[in-house]
Amino acid sequence: MYTMTDREIDVLVAERVMGFQRPQLIMTASGDMDWSYNADTPPRAVGRGGFMKYVNRYSTTGDGMLAVVEKMREMGWDRQRFDRWFHGEWRAQFSFEQRPGKTYATRRAYGTAADLPRAVCLAALKAMGEGV
């Protein structure tokens, strides 16, 4: 079974959760090659070292983890729960409640890992539909 590295998780979180787009090398009208990026990706995210150099360490630092939690809250995942789980592992959960009409539906996404930032990132990716 393949296990993603922390850096691969960070890049996936930057793209799928935080909304950054990986810059692409394109040919301009004058025939030169230049980087194309979206408005959310600052110019320092492209060029030498490129996108990978800019991506935050979401799965290994507390600051990165808090940025992911805040972004999930902004997107409507209004409940978070973080627990110490079996054998010392952490479990993170994001919940999203929908109440259309008289029905009540709750979507949940879980992530389990040895450290809390990684568990939060895995739960966020699962909430966004990634099969990690």
N, C-alpha and C positions, 0 to 999 in steps of 0.2 A: 504494500500500500504506500502511495506517495504522500509524504507530509510536506506541506508548503513551508518555506523558510519565512522568517520574520519579515524580510525585505519584500518578498513576493506578496505577503499579506498586506504590508503597508501600501504597496502600489495598487493593489486591488481595492483597498479601502479608499485611497485617494480618488480613484476613478468612479467607483460605484456608490460610495456613501457621501464623500465630501464634494463630488461633482466636478473635479478637475478632469480635463481631457488631455490625453497624451499628445504632445505636439507632433506634427508630421512635417517632414521636409517636402516642400512644394517648389515648383518652378514659377517664378513671378512673370509678369508680362514682359519684362526686359530680358528674360532668359536666364536670370540669376537664380540660384537656389536659396531659399529662405525658409525659416521656421514659421509654421502656422499654429496658432494657439487660440483658445477661447478667452473671453474677457475675464474669467475667473482665474486664469493662470497668469501670474505676473511674468514679464519678459525675462526675469532672472531664472525662470524655470526652464528656459530653453538655451540652446547653445552648448558650449563645452561642458560635459558632464550631464547636461540636459535635465530632463524630467526627473530621473532617479535621484539626482543631487538635491532637488527641491523637496521631494516627498518627505513629509514628517515621519517620525518614528512612532506611528500610532500604536503598534503592538508591543512596544518595549518600554515606553515612558508614560509616566502619569499625566503629563501635560497633553500628550497625544491622545491618550485614552479619554481625558475630559473633553477634548475637542470633538471626538466621535460621539460621546454621550450628548453633548449640547446640540450637535447637528441632528442626531436622531430625535431629540426633543422638538426641534424646530420642524421636523417632517411629520410630527404627529404621534410618534412613539412615546406617549406621555408617561408611561410607567417603566421604571427600571428596577431591577432587583439583582443584587450581587451577594452571593453566599459562598462560604467555604464549603466544599463538597467532599465527597468520599475521598479518603486517602490523601488529604491535603490539596486536592485540586479546587480550582475556583469555577463557579458556574455563574454566568451572566444571563439575564433574561430581559428582553424588551417586549412590552405589551402595547397593543394598539386596539382601542375599543371603538367599535362602530355601532351606532344606534339609529339605523334608518327605520323610520316608522315605529312599529311596536316590537320589532325584532332586536335582539341583542347579540352581537358577535364580537369575540375577542380573538385577535391574532397574536400569537406568541412566537418568539424566536429565541433559541437557546444556544449558548456557546460554552464549552467546557475546556479548560486548559490549566496548565500548572501555575500560570501567573494571571492576575486579573486583567491587565491591559490586553493580553492575547485573547482571553475569553470574551471580553467586550467586543473586540474587533470581529471575532468569529460569529458572535450573536448578531452584530450589525450587518455583516455580509449575508447571513441567512435571512435576516429580515428583508433585505433587498432582493432576495430571490437567488442568491448565489449558492451553489451546491458544494460548500466547503466542509 
